[in-house]
């Protein structure tokens, strides 16, 4: 079974995405901050990580940078409602699969 990690501080969005992917037959795990995402990504394997950019504490790009430093090879899609061209370029340079 494919496994997805959803990282977002918006509980409503996490609930919606979790239900959507579960109905598709995927296993879904979630957390609401970058620090928890790093712990989960380092201790478990996922087929995809959906990572919010704007979160309290460590933002999504900081978490992505640390994931790559820890050699987490899982594809990461960075999500945001506050996107800029600079943020998109930085996300792609850090190895995001998509933005």
C-alpha positions, 0 to 999 in steps of 0.5 A, spaced: 500 500 500 502 506 498 503 511 504 503 519 504 505 524 509 501 530 509 504 536 513 500 542 514 498 546 520 491 547 517 487 541 520 481 542 515 485 541 509 489 535 513 482 532 514 480 533 507 486 530 504 487 525 508 479 522 507 481 523 499 487 519 499 484 514 504 478 513 499 483 512 494 486 506 498 492 510 500 495 509 507 495 516 510 499 519 516 499 527 518 503 532 522 502 539 523 509 542 523 516 541 520 519 538 526 514 532 526 515 531 519 522 530 520 521 525 525 516 521 521 520 522 515 527 519 518 523 514 522 518 511 517 518 510 509 513 514 505 511 514 497 510 521 497 510 527 502 505 533 501 509 539 505 506 546 507 510 552 506 508 556 511 507 553 518 509 555 525 516 554 527 520 551 521 517 552 515 516 547 509 523 549 505 527 549 512 524 542 513 525 540 506 532 542 506 533 538 513 530 532 509 535 532 504 541 533 508 538 527 512 538 523 505 530 522 505 529 520 498 521 521 498 518 525 493 516 532 496 510 536 493 511 543 497 504 546 497 502 554 499 497 559 498 503 564 499 507 562 493 512 567 490 517 565 484 523 566 489 520 560 493 518 556 487 525 556 485 528 555 492 523 549 493 525 546 486 533 547 488 532 543 494 529 538 490 522 538 491 518 534 486 513 539 485 511 546 487 
